[in-house]
Amino acid sequence: MPLRRGKNTVACVPFILAMSWQLAVEDPGASVILISASPLVKVARNINKISERLEEFDVEEETHAYLEKRHPHCKVINASATEINNEKHEIHLSNKQIVRYERLCICSGAVPKVIAESSPFVLGIRDTETVEVFQKKLSDAKRVMIVGNGGIATELVYEIENCQIIWAIKDKSVGATFFDAGAAKFFLPCLNEGKQDGPTVSKRLKYELEGDSHPESVMGSALGPDWSMHVNLKGKTVERRNIHIEYECEVKAVYEREELLKMKKETLSEQTEDSWPVYTELTNGKIHGCDFIISATGVVPNTALLQKNKFDFADDGGVKVNDQMKTNLEYIFAAGDACTASWSLSKHWFQMRLWTQARQMGAYAAKCMVCDMRGETAILDVCFDLFTHVTKFFGYKVVLLGLYNGQKLGTDYEIIVRSSERTEYVKVVMQDGRMQGAVLVGETDLEETFENLIHNGLDLSMYGEDILNPDIDIEDYFD
């Protein structure tokens, strides 16, 4: 189908801004519509290209006018999609408007898995609006419980001050989503020290929005990397740090105080001697009281809108896409957390619902859409050759490369570790003498070298454990 000028050639459902940007760059004359339920859009700034595949960046909020001003052919509609008619190529919106499209990309993101959603004492951190609610609750709290062991939970435990924290995790070590027990041991001393003193500025209220923002039932834009660094996370206790970790357990039940008293529980742990508004019973038999509970147990693809259409879904709930980011329905693409990569994946790449991959998928999907309208096939981007992610935990730079936790390798691999207390932690995953993955904590300056070693598959058998010998400048050999 030829590209038509001056018409709605592309429409995008609640979205990764990277795609709208890339569409405008790939074909400046194309008409691009961004449908967003949120009154704000996310913008990647301060992009630092560390290596060919590894980037770090900040995520900030802007009004819709920012995109429209930068790219005159882009239009933003502040509404939510209520129906997709793939036969008529139409999207029905909550404001009663109908948008026609030639190509559509679904980027509806993910929604948090929240324990006890009906409880007013359980809060899921998902977007800017829920962070504001969280800040308000925290300012009056003496004790909170955090449930989960992923990125948001780990950031919160480190950033929250002046409040007791009970951290319930299902694993044997903290941060198991991103690092192993060795790295967890490296980080543990940081827990009761907390973040370094410094100015904390909330970026949220950068704009005064007219009228209401979007309804509570509508999910706002996902939080960006390092979001907690710019938010005031202080409770009301005098004691600055007090963290108690409950390992290898999950939440069995949540009770309000009145419910608990009616049940006449006689097995309360020491932590419940005081009067708390809510209590959590864990699978290890312990019950803890607190002011409120933060549910940070991961996300699932936000595909409720798509259930009426005949999309092919993966086992994890995401809509399946091929290596051109196409779904099984004609002219409909998908990217980010809402989709599941269903092509033959590279050995060293796997999907993980992170901001890094959402941005990469959005930019690549834009290229695929433009190529499709021109009758061409897009070349799979190099970012899908090798898993890469850079973030910060406990104040340290953390770089994850390839099969950093031995994903896909079963038990047939070995680990080599170099650790310097309070300075750095380096782990490489080796199989048959070849590097398969790496975890780099601290300012190691090894990311580009290790990225190349993993991608090129060089036989490193002759070096053995000297691959991490600090007295050998490995960059001189392999950079």
C-alpha positions in Angstrom: 0.0 0.0 0.0 1.6 3.3 -1.0 2.2 6.0 1.6 -0.4 8.7 1.4 0.4 12.2 2.4 -1.8 14.4 4.5 -3.9 11.5 5.9 -3.7 9.5 9.1 -1.1 7.1 7.9 -0.2 5.9 11.3 -1.9 5.8 14.7 -0.4 4.7 18.0 -2.2 3.6 21.1 -0.8 4.8 24.6 2.7 4.9 23.9 6.4 4.9 23.9 7.4 8.3 22.7 10.5 6.8 21.0 8.2 5.5 18.2 6.4 8.7 17.4 9.8 10.4 17.3 11.3 7.7 15.1 8.3 7.8 12.7 8.7 11.5 12.3 12.4 11.0 11.5 11.9 8.1 9.2 9.2 9.8 7.1 8.9 13.5 7.9 5.8 13.8 5.7 3.8 11.1 7.2 0.9 12.0 9.4 1.4 10.5 12.9 -1.3 10.3 15.6 -0.4 9.5 19.2 -3.4 8.4 21.3 -2.5 8.8 24.9 -4.7 8.5 28.0 -2.1 10.4 30.0 -1.9 14.2 29.8 1.8 14.0 29.8 4.3 12.1 27.6 7.7 10.7 28.5 10.9 12.0 26.9 14.3 10.4 26.9 17.0 12.9 27.7 20.7 13.0 28.5 21.2 9.9 26.3 24.7 8.5 26.7 25.8 5.8 24.2 28.2 3.7 26.2 28.7 1.1 23.5 27.1 -0.1 20.3 24.1 -1.6 22.1 24.3 -0.1 25.6 22.7 3.3 26.4 21.8 5.1 29.6 19.3 8.0 29.7 17.0 9.9 31.9 13.2 9.9 31.4 11.3 13.2 32.0 7.8 14.3 31.4 6.5 16.8 28.9 3.1 18.1 27.7 1.7 16.9 24.4 2.6 20.2 22.9 6.3 19.3 23.1 6.0 16.6 20.6 3.6 18.5 18.3 6.0 21.5 18.3 9.0 19.5 17.5 7.2 17.5 14.7 4.3 19.4 13.0 3.0 16.2 11.4 2.5 14.6 14.8 -0.8 15.0 16.6 -1.6 13.9 20.1 -5.1 13.0 21.2 -5.6 12.8 24.9 -8.1 10.0 25.2 -8.1 6.2 25.8 -8.9 3.6 23.1 -12.0 1.7 23.8 -12.2 -0.5 20.7 -10.1 -1.5 17.7 -11.9 -2.4 14.5 -9.2 -4.1 12.5 -11.5 -4.8 9.5 -12.4 -1.1 9.1 -9.0 0.1 10.2 -10.6 2.2 13.0 -9.9 3.0 16.6 -12.8 4.1 18.8 -11.9 6.5 21.6 -13.3 7.4 25.0 -14.1 10.9 23.7 -16.4 9.4 21.1 -13.9 10.2 18.3 -13.1 7.6 15.7 -9.6 7.5 14.2 -8.8 5.8 10.9 -5.3 4.3 10.3 -3.2 2.8 7.6 -0.8 1.3 10.1 -1.4 0.9 13.8 1.1 0.1 16.6 -0.2 -1.0 20.0 2.1 0.1 22.8 -0.3 -0.1 25.8 2.5 -1.2 28.1 1.9 -3.3 31.2 -0.1 -3.2 34.4 1.2 -4.1 37.9 0.3 -7.3 39.6 -1.1 -6.0 42.8 -1.8 -8.2 45.9 -5.2 -7.5 47.5 -6.3 -4.9 45.0 -9.5 -4.1 46.9 -7.6 -3.1 50.1 -7.2 0.6 50.6 -4.0 -0.1 52.4 -2.3 -1.8 49.5 -0.6 0.4 46.9 0.9 -0.6 43.5 3.6 1.8 42.2 3.0 2.1 38.5 3.0 5.7 37.3 3.5 9.3 38.3 0.1 9.6 39.8 0.5 6.6 42.1 3.9 7.9 43.2 2.2 11.1 44.4 -0.3 9.0 46.4 2.6 7.0 47.8 4.5 10.1 48.8 1.5 11.4 50.7 1.0 8.1 52.5 4.6 7.8 53.3 4.9 11.2 54.9 2.6 10.0 57.7 4.0 6.5 58.0 6.2 4.9 60.7 6.4 1.5 59.1 5.7 0.1 55.6 5.9 -3.3 54.1 7.4 -3.8 50.6 6.4 -7.0 48.8 8.5 -7.9 45.8 12.1 -8.3 44.7 12.4 -6.5 41.4 13.6 -3.1 40.4 11.0 -0.9 42.0 11.1 -2.8 45.3 14.9 -2.7 45.4 14.9 1.0 44.6 12.3 1.8 47.3 14.1 -0.1 50.0 17.2 1.9 49.4 15.5 5.3 48.9 13.0 5.4 51.7 14.1 7.2 54.8 12.7 7.9 58.3 10.5 4.9 58.2 10.8 1.3 59.3 10.7 -1.2 56.4 9.7 -4.8 56.3 10.8 -6.3 53.0 9.1 -9.6 52.0 10.8 -11.4 49.1 10.2 -14.9 47.6 13.9 -15.5 46.9 16.9 -16.5 49.0 18.6 -13.2 48.3 17.7 -9.6 47.5 17.4 -8.3 43.9 17.3 -11.8 42.5 15.6 -10.4 39.3 18.8 -8.6 38.4 21.7 -10.2 40.3 22.8 -13.3 42.1 23.5 -14.1 45.7 27.1 -12.9 45.4 26.1 -9.4 44.2 23.3 -9.3 46.8 25.9 -9.9 49.5 28.0 -7.0 48.0 24.9 -4.7 48.3 23.7 -5.7 51.8 25.9 -3.3 53.7 24.2 -0.5 51.8 20.7 -1.3 53.0 21.0 0.1 56.5 23.1 3.1 55.4 20.7 4.4 52.8 21.3 6.8 50.0 23.9 9.6 50.1 22.7 13.0 51.3 21.9 15.4 48.5 19.1 17.6 47.2 15.9 15.7 46.3 13.7 17.5 43.7 10.4 16.1 42.5 10.0 16.5 38.7 6.3 15.7 38.8 4.7 19.1 39.2 6.6 20.7 36.4 3.3 21.6 34.7 0.0 22.7 36.1 -2.6 20.7 34.3 -6.0 22.2 33.5 -8.9 20.4 35.0 -8.6 16.7 36.0 -5.8 14.5 34.9 -6.9 11.1 33.7 -9.3 9.0 35.8 -7.8 6.6 38.4 -8.9 3.6 36.3 -6.6 4.7 33.5 -3.0 3.8 33.8 -0.5 6.7 33.3 2.8 6.5 31.6 5.2 4.0 33.2 8.0 5.3 35.5 11.3 5.9 33.9 14.7 4.5 35.1 16.0 6.0 38.4 12.6 7.6 39.1 13.0 7.3 42.8 16.1 9.6 42.9 13.9 12.6 42.1 11.1 11.9 44.7 11.0 12.8 48.4 10.6 9.4 50.1 10.6 10.3 53.8 8.4 8.9 56.6 7.7 10.4 60.0 10.0 8.5 62.3 13.2 10.0 63.8 15.1 6.8 63.1 16.5 7.1 59.6 17.1 3.4 58.6 15.5 0.2 60.0 15.1 -2.6 57.5 13.9 -6.1 58.3 14.0 -8.7 55.5 11.7 -11.8 55.3 13.3 -14.2 52.9 11.6 -17.0 50.8 8.0 -16.1 51.6 5.0 -14.6 49.9 1.9 -12.8 51.1 -0.8 -15.3 52.2 -3.4 -12.8 53.4 -3.9 -9.1 54.2 -6.1 -8.1 57.2 -7.3 -4.8 58.5 -6.9 -4.6 62.3 -10.6 -5.2 63.0 -10.5 -8.4 60.9 -7.5 -9.6 62.8 -9.0 -9.0 66.2 -12.1 -10.9 65.2 -10.1 -13.8 64.1 -8.3 -13.8 67.5 -4.9 -14.5 66.1 -2.6 -15.8 68.8 0.5 -16.2 66.7 1.3 -12.5 66.1 5.0 -11.8 65.7 6.8 -9.2 67.9 6.3 -6.6 65.2 2.5 -6.5 65.7 2.5 -5.6 69.4 1.6 -2.0 68.5 -1.7 -1.0 66.9 -1.4 -0.9 63.1 -4.2 -0.3 60.5 -3.2 -3.3 58.3 -1.4 -6.6 58.8 0.2 -9.0 56.4 0.3 -12.7 57.0 3.2 -14.4 55.2 3.6 -17.9 54.0 6.3 -18.4 56.6 3.7 -18.0 59.3 4.7 -14.5 60.5 2.3 -11.6 60.7 3.5 -8.0 60.5 1.6 -4.8 61.1 2.3 -1.6 59.2 0.7 1.7 58.0 0.4 0.5 54.4 1.7 -2.1 52.0 3.6 -1.5 48.7 2.9 -4.2 46.1 5.9 -4.4 43.7 5.5 -7.9 42.4 6.0 -7.3 38.7 3.8 -6.5 35.7 1.7 -8.3 33.1 1.0 -7.1 29.5 -1.8 -4.5 29.3 -3.9 -6.2 26.6 -7.4 -6.1 27.9 -8.4 -3.9 25.0 -7.3 -6.5 22.5 -9.3 -9.4 23.8 -12.2 -8.7 21.5 -9.9 -9.0 18.4 -8.5 -12.2 17.1 -4.9 -11.5 18.1 -2.4 -14.3 18.8 -1.3 -14.1 22.4 1.8 -15.7 24.0 1.7 -17.6 27.3 2.8 -14.6 29.2 -0.2 -12.6 28.0 1.6 -10.4 25.5 0.4 -10.1 21.9 2.8 -12.1 19.6 5.0 -10.1 17.1 7.4 -11.3 14.5 10.8 -9.8 13.6 9.0 -7.0 11.8 7.0 -6.2 15.0 3.9 -7.3 13.2 1.0 -9.0 14.9 -1.1 -11.7 13.2 -3.7 -9.0 12.2 -3.0 -7.1 9.0 -1.4 -3.6 9.3 -1.2 -3.9 13.1 2.1 -3.8 14.9 3.0 -3.9 18.6 6.0 -2.9 20.7 7.1 -2.6 24.3 5.6 -4.4 27.3 2.3 -5.2 25.5 4.0 -7.5 23.1 6.0 -10.7 23.2 8.9 -11.3 20.8 7.9 -14.5 19.0 10.6 -14.8 16.4 13.7 -17.0 16.6 15.7 -15.1 19.2 19.4 -14.5 19.3 21.2 -16.8 21.8 22.2 -13.9 23.9 19.0 -11.9 23.9 15.8 -12.4 25.8 12.8 -10.1 26.5 12.5 -8.4 29.8 9.9 -5.8 30.4 12.2 -2.8 31.0 12.3 0.8 29.9 15.4 0.0 27.9 13.7 -2.6 25.7 10.5 -0.6 25.4 12.5 2.3 23.9 14.4 0.0 21.6 11.3 -1.8 20.4 9.5 1.5 19.9 12.2 2.9 17.7 12.6 -0.4 15.7 8.8 -0.8 15.3 8.7 2.7 13.7 11.2 1.6 11.1 9.3 -1.5 10.5 6.0 0.4 9.9 7.6 2.8 7.4 9.4 -0.1 5.6 6.1 -2.0 5.4 4.3 1.0 3.8 7.1 1.2 1.3 6.9 -2.6 0.5 10.3 -3.2 2.1 11.6 -5.5 4.9 13.4 -3.9 7.9 16.7 -5.4 9.0 16.6 -6.6 12.6 18.2 -4.0 14.8 21.5 -4.9 16.5 19.9 -4.3 19.9 18.3 -7.7 19.5 21.6 -9.5 19.2 22.5 -9.1 22.8 20.7 -8.3 26.0 22.0 -5.1 27.5 20.7 -3.0 30.4 22.3 -0.3 32.5 20.7 1.0 35.7 21.5 2.0 39.3 21.0 0.0 42.5 22.0 1.2 46.0 23.9 4.1 44.4 26.1 1.9 42.2 26.1 1.7 38.4 24.9 -1.8 37.4 25.4 -3.1 33.8 23.8 -6.4 32.7 25.1 -8.1 29.6 23.9 -11.2 27.7 22.9 -14.2 29.8 24.0 -12.5 33.0 22.3 -15.0 35.3 22.8 -18.0 33.1 19.5 -17.7 31.4 19.0 -20.4 28.7 22.1 -22.3 29.8 20.6 -24.8 32.3 23.4 -25.8 34.7 26.1 -26.2 32.1 28.2 -23.1 32.8 30.7 -21.7 35.3 30.9 -18.3 37.0 34.0 -16.3 37.6 33.8 -13.4 40.2 35.9 -10.5 41.1 34.8 -8.4 44.1 36.3 -5.4 45.9 34.3 -4.4 49.0 32.3 -1.2 48.6 34.0 -0.6 45.2 33.0 -3.1 42.5 31.5 -6.5 41.8 32.2 -8.2 38.5 30.7 -11.6 37.5 31.1 -13.3 34.1 29.2 -16.4 33.0 31.4 -18.8 30.9 30.5 -21.9 28.9 33.0 -23.9 26.9 35.5 -21.2 27.3 33.3 -18.5 25.9 31.7 -15.6 27.7 27.9 -15.8 27.8 27.0 -13.0 30.1 28.2 -10.5 32.7 27.2 -8.4 35.7 29.2 -5.3 36.3 28.7 -3.3 39.5 30.5 0.0 40.0 32.7 2.0 37.6 34.5 -1.0 36.0 34.9 0.4 32.5 34.5 -3.2 31.2 31.1 -3.0 29.6 32.2 -2.4 26.0 35.0 -5.0 26.1 32.7 -7.6 27.6 29.9 -6.8 25.2 32.3 -7.5 22.3 33.6 -10.7 23.9 30.1 -12.1 24.3 28.9 -11.0 20.9 32.0 -12.3 19.1 32.1 -15.6 20.9 35.9 -15.7 21.2 37.5 -18.7 22.9 39.0 -17.5 26.2 39.9 -20.9 27.6 43.6 -20.0 27.7 43.0 -17.1 30.2 40.9 -19.1 32.8 40.2 -17.0 35.8 42.8 -14.4 34.7 40.0 -13.0 32.5 39.1 -10.9 35.6 42.7 -10.4 36.9 42.8 -6.7 37.8 46.6 -6.7 37.0 45.9 -7.6 33.4 44.5 -4.8 31.3 42.0 -6.9 29.4 40.8 -4.0 27.3 44.1 -3.8 25.5 43.6 -7.4 24.3 40.0 -7.4 23.3 38.6 -3.9 23.0 
